[in-house]
Amino acid sequence: MKNSALSLDLFTQVESDFEIRQYKVLAALKQISDEFRQNRIYPNLSELVELRNTLADIRTRLEDLRNDFPKRIKNIDLVNKIIEHEVVFVDGSDLSKVEDLIEWALPHIEAKIKEGKAIYEYVDEEIKIEEVGILPSYVDEGYFFVPDNEEAKLLLFQYEVSIFQSAQDQYRALKTGFLKALHQGQAQLSPNSIKLDLIKERKELPNPATYSFHTKLDFPFRETIFPVVKRKLMQQLSEAS
């Protein structure tokens, strides 16, 4: 579920007291830390990164705006022949309030991102991927298998890679569909046997690219294992294509 408590509105709506908004930011970050302590990293990690990037962009734009404001003489140093200027950027204005809160919040958000990334990197290291059987030349469609150790199941998925073209770049998106779950006894079948069974059951892919993931972690599947697996699969497919 999206963490609505830590939204962009909290930083841009300045009607409420500064300390109240600070409290709300810290309370939302504590909720995210609680999720991280339970090894649940998504969607909080990706939302934090998006928020951090947006706030940093706003800060840069405010700095550019500040540079466009008129300047006035702040101090004249007759000894060193230096005239100091200051920007006429009224303290207490809405822009100043937004800037102050962003400046205060960014280090706190960055600390939580590092916390989440540490879990992600650990999970990524503990999940291994292997090709099942002979890999065909066409790898943009196929199957992959992922263990859900919390539920003692092996989950089977179908995937398809879509390519989107923009004026500047090309983007690849991964679409996945759940097929079925094998219980622990059935999951003792070899990955190749599972692949052959799927080929018999589903005639639309007679020679599918197939990947098997392995991990001993019993972390939450939906919030942690599966998002890391999908990123790992996309990296593998990009290298293979």
Contacts in CASP RR format, 6 or more apart in sequence:
PFRMAT RR
TARGET T0000
AUTHOR 0000-0000-0000
METHOD contacts of the structure
MODEL  1
MKNSALSLDLFTQVESDFEIRQYKVLAALKQISDEFRQNRIYPNLSELVE
LRNTLADIRTRLEDLRNDFPKRIKNIDLVNKIIEHEVVFVDGSDLSKVED
LIEWALPHIEAKIKEGKAIYEYVDEEIKIEEVGILPSYVDEGYFFVPDNE
EAKLLLFQYEVSIFQSAQDQYRALKTGFLKALHQGQAQLSPNSIKLDLIK
ERKELPNPATYSFHTKLDFPFRETIFPVVKRKLMQQLSEAS
1 43 0 8 1.000
2 43 0 8 1.000
2 47 0 8 1.000
3 28 0 8 1.000
3 31 0 8 1.000
3 32 0 8 1.000
3 43 0 8 1.000
3 44 0 8 1.000
3 47 0 8 1.000
5 24 0 8 1.000
5 27 0 8 1.000
5 28 0 8 1.000
5 31 0 8 1.000
6 25 0 8 1.000
6 28 0 8 1.000
6 29 0 8 1.000
6 32 0 8 1.000
6 47 0 8 1.000
6 48 0 8 1.000
6 51 0 8 1.000
8 51 0 8 1.000
8 54 0 8 1.000
8 55 0 8 1.000
10 21 0 8 1.000
10 24 0 8 1.000
10 25 0 8 1.000
10 28 0 8 1.000
11 21 0 8 1.000
11 55 0 8 1.000
11 58 0 8 1.000
11 98 0 8 1.000
11 101 0 8 1.000
11 102 0 8 1.000
11 105 0 8 1.000
12 58 0 8 1.000
12 98 0 8 1.000
14 94 0 8 1.000
14 97 0 8 1.000
14 98 0 8 1.000
18 97 0 8 1.000
18 100 0 8 1.000
18 101 0 8 1.000
21 101 0 8 1.000
22 101 0 8 1.000
22 104 0 8 1.000
22 105 0 8 1.000
25 101 0 8 1.000
25 105 0 8 1.000
25 108 0 8 1.000
26 108 0 8 1.000
29 108 0 8 1.000
29 109 0 8 1.000
29 112 0 8 1.000
32 44 0 8 1.000
32 48 0 8 1.000
32 112 0 8 1.000
33 112 0 8 1.000
33 115 0 8 1.000
35 41 0 8 1.000
35 44 0 8 1.000
35 223 0 8 1.000
36 44 0 8 1.000
36 112 0 8 1.000
36 115 0 8 1.000
36 116 0 8 1.000
36 119 0 8 1.000
38 220 0 8 1.000
39 119 0 8 1.000
39 123 0 8 1.000
39 219 0 8 1.000
39 220 0 8 1.000
39 224 0 8 1.000
40 220 0 8 1.000
40 223 0 8 1.000
40 224 0 8 1.000
41 116 0 8 1.000
41 119 0 8 1.000
41 120 0 8 1.000
41 123 0 8 1.000
41 223 0 8 1.000
41 224 0 8 1.000
41 227 0 8 1.000
42 223 0 8 1.000
42 224 0 8 1.000
42 227 0 8 1.000
43 223 0 8 1.000
44 116 0 8 1.000
45 113 0 8 1.000
45 116 0 8 1.000
45 117 0 8 1.000
45 120 0 8 1.000
48 109 0 8 1.000
48 112 0 8 1.000
48 113 0 8 1.000
48 116 0 8 1.000
49 113 0 8 1.000
51 109 0 8 1.000
52 106 0 8 1.000
52 109 0 8 1.000
52 110 0 8 1.000
52 113 0 8 1.000
55 102 0 8 1.000
55 105 0 8 1.000
55 106 0 8 1.000
55 109 0 8 1.000
56 106 0 8 1.000
58 98 0 8 1.000
58 102 0 8 1.000
59 99 0 8 1.000
59 102 0 8 1.000
59 103 0 8 1.000
59 106 0 8 1.000
62 95 0 8 1.000
62 98 0 8 1.000
62 99 0 8 1.000
62 102 0 8 1.000
65 95 0 8 1.000
66 87 0 8 1.000
66 89 0 8 1.000
67 87 0 8 1.000
69 87 0 8 1.000
69 88 0 8 1.000
69 89 0 8 1.000
70 87 0 8 1.000
70 88 0 8 1.000
71 85 0 8 1.000
71 86 0 8 1.000
71 87 0 8 1.000
71 88 0 8 1.000
72 85 0 8 1.000
72 86 0 8 1.000
72 88 0 8 1.000
73 83 0 8 1.000
73 84 0 8 1.000
73 85 0 8 1.000
74 84 0 8 1.000
74 85 0 8 1.000
74 86 0 8 1.000
75 83 0 8 1.000
75 84 0 8 1.000
76 82 0 8 1.000
76 83 0 8 1.000
76 84 0 8 1.000
77 83 0 8 1.000
77 84 0 8 1.000
89 95 0 8 1.000
89 96 0 8 1.000
90 96 0 8 1.000
119 224 0 8 1.000
120 228 0 8 1.000
123 215 0 8 1.000
123 217 0 8 1.000
123 219 0 8 1.000
123 224 0 8 1.000
123 225 0 8 1.000
123 228 0 8 1.000
124 228 0 8 1.000
124 231 0 8 1.000
124 232 0 8 1.000
126 215 0 8 1.000
126 216 0 8 1.000
126 217 0 8 1.000
127 213 0 8 1.000
127 214 0 8 1.000
127 215 0 8 1.000
127 217 0 8 1.000
127 225 0 8 1.000
127 228 0 8 1.000
127 229 0 8 1.000
127 232 0 8 1.000
128 213 0 8 1.000
128 214 0 8 1.000
128 215 0 8 1.000
129 211 0 8 1.000
129 212 0 8 1.000
129 213 0 8 1.000
129 214 0 8 1.000
129 232 0 8 1.000
129 233 0 8 1.000
129 236 0 8 1.000
130 191 0 8 1.000
130 211 0 8 1.000
130 212 0 8 1.000
130 214 0 8 1.000
131 209 0 8 1.000
131 210 0 8 1.000
131 211 0 8 1.000
132 145 0 8 1.000
132 191 0 8 1.000
132 192 0 8 1.000
132 194 0 8 1.000
132 195 0 8 1.000
132 210 0 8 1.000
132 211 0 8 1.000
132 212 0 8 1.000
133 192 0 8 1.000
133 195 0 8 1.000
133 210 0 8 1.000
135 209 0 8 1.000
135 240 0 8 1.000
136 207 0 8 1.000
136 208 0 8 1.000
136 209 0 8 1.000
138 209 0 8 1.000
139 161 0 8 1.000
139 209 0 8 1.000
139 237 0 8 1.000
139 240 0 8 1.000
139 241 0 8 1.000
140 160 0 8 1.000
140 161 0 8 1.000
140 237 0 8 1.000
140 241 0 8 1.000
141 158 0 8 1.000
141 159 0 8 1.000
141 160 0 8 1.000
141 161 0 8 1.000
141 205 0 8 1.000
141 208 0 8 1.000
141 209 0 8 1.000
142 158 0 8 1.000
142 159 0 8 1.000
142 160 0 8 1.000
142 205 0 8 1.000
142 208 0 8 1.000
142 209 0 8 1.000
142 210 0 8 1.000
143 156 0 8 1.000
143 157 0 8 1.000
143 158 0 8 1.000
143 159 0 8 1.000
143 179 0 8 1.000
143 195 0 8 1.000
143 198 0 8 1.000
143 205 0 8 1.000
143 208 0 8 1.000
143 209 0 8 1.000
143 210 0 8 1.000
143 211 0 8 1.000
144 156 0 8 1.000
144 157 0 8 1.000
144 159 0 8 1.000
144 210 0 8 1.000
144 211 0 8 1.000
144 212 0 8 1.000
144 213 0 8 1.000
144 229 0 8 1.000
144 233 0 8 1.000
145 154 0 8 1.000
145 155 0 8 1.000
145 156 0 8 1.000
145 157 0 8 1.000
145 191 0 8 1.000
145 194 0 8 1.000
145 210 0 8 1.000
145 211 0 8 1.000
145 212 0 8 1.000
145 213 0 8 1.000
146 154 0 8 1.000
146 155 0 8 1.000
146 157 0 8 1.000
146 213 0 8 1.000
146 221 0 8 1.000
146 225 0 8 1.000
146 226 0 8 1.000
146 229 0 8 1.000
147 153 0 8 1.000
147 154 0 8 1.000
147 155 0 8 1.000
147 187 0 8 1.000
147 213 0 8 1.000
147 214 0 8 1.000
147 215 0 8 1.000
148 154 0 8 1.000
148 155 0 8 1.000
148 181 0 8 1.000
148 221 0 8 1.000
148 225 0 8 1.000
149 215 0 8 1.000
149 216 0 8 1.000
149 217 0 8 1.000
149 218 0 8 1.000
150 218 0 8 1.000
150 219 0 8 1.000
150 220 0 8 1.000
150 221 0 8 1.000
151 181 0 8 1.000
151 221 0 8 1.000
152 183 0 8 1.000
152 184 0 8 1.000
153 181 0 8 1.000
153 182 0 8 1.000
153 183 0 8 1.000
153 184 0 8 1.000
153 187 0 8 1.000
154 181 0 8 1.000
154 182 0 8 1.000
154 186 0 8 1.000
154 187 0 8 1.000
154 194 0 8 1.000
155 178 0 8 1.000
155 180 0 8 1.000
155 181 0 8 1.000
155 182 0 8 1.000
155 221 0 8 1.000
156 178 0 8 1.000
156 179 0 8 1.000
156 180 0 8 1.000
156 181 0 8 1.000
156 182 0 8 1.000
156 194 0 8 1.000
156 198 0 8 1.000
157 176 0 8 1.000
157 177 0 8 1.000
157 178 0 8 1.000
157 179 0 8 1.000
158 176 0 8 1.000
158 177 0 8 1.000
158 179 0 8 1.000
158 202 0 8 1.000
158 205 0 8 1.000
159 174 0 8 1.000
159 175 0 8 1.000
159 176 0 8 1.000
159 177 0 8 1.000
159 233 0 8 1.000
160 174 0 8 1.000
160 175 0 8 1.000
161 172 0 8 1.000
161 173 0 8 1.000
161 174 0 8 1.000
161 175 0 8 1.000
161 234 0 8 1.000
161 237 0 8 1.000
161 241 0 8 1.000
162 172 0 8 1.000
162 173 0 8 1.000
162 174 0 8 1.000
162 175 0 8 1.000
163 170 0 8 1.000
163 171 0 8 1.000
163 172 0 8 1.000
163 173 0 8 1.000
164 170 0 8 1.000
164 171 0 8 1.000
164 172 0 8 1.000
164 173 0 8 1.000
165 171 0 8 1.000
172 234 0 8 1.000
172 237 0 8 1.000
172 238 0 8 1.000
174 230 0 8 1.000
174 233 0 8 1.000
174 234 0 8 1.000
174 237 0 8 1.000
176 230 0 8 1.000
179 198 0 8 1.000
182 189 0 8 1.000
182 194 0 8 1.000
189 197 0 8 1.000
191 210 0 8 1.000
191 212 0 8 1.000
195 208 0 8 1.000
195 210 0 8 1.000
198 205 0 8 1.000
198 208 0 8 1.000
198 210 0 8 1.000
199 205 0 8 1.000
199 206 0 8 1.000
199 207 0 8 1.000
199 208 0 8 1.000
209 237 0 8 1.000
209 240 0 8 1.000
211 233 0 8 1.000
211 236 0 8 1.000
213 229 0 8 1.000
213 232 0 8 1.000
215 225 0 8 1.000
217 225 0 8 1.000
219 225 0 8 1.000
END
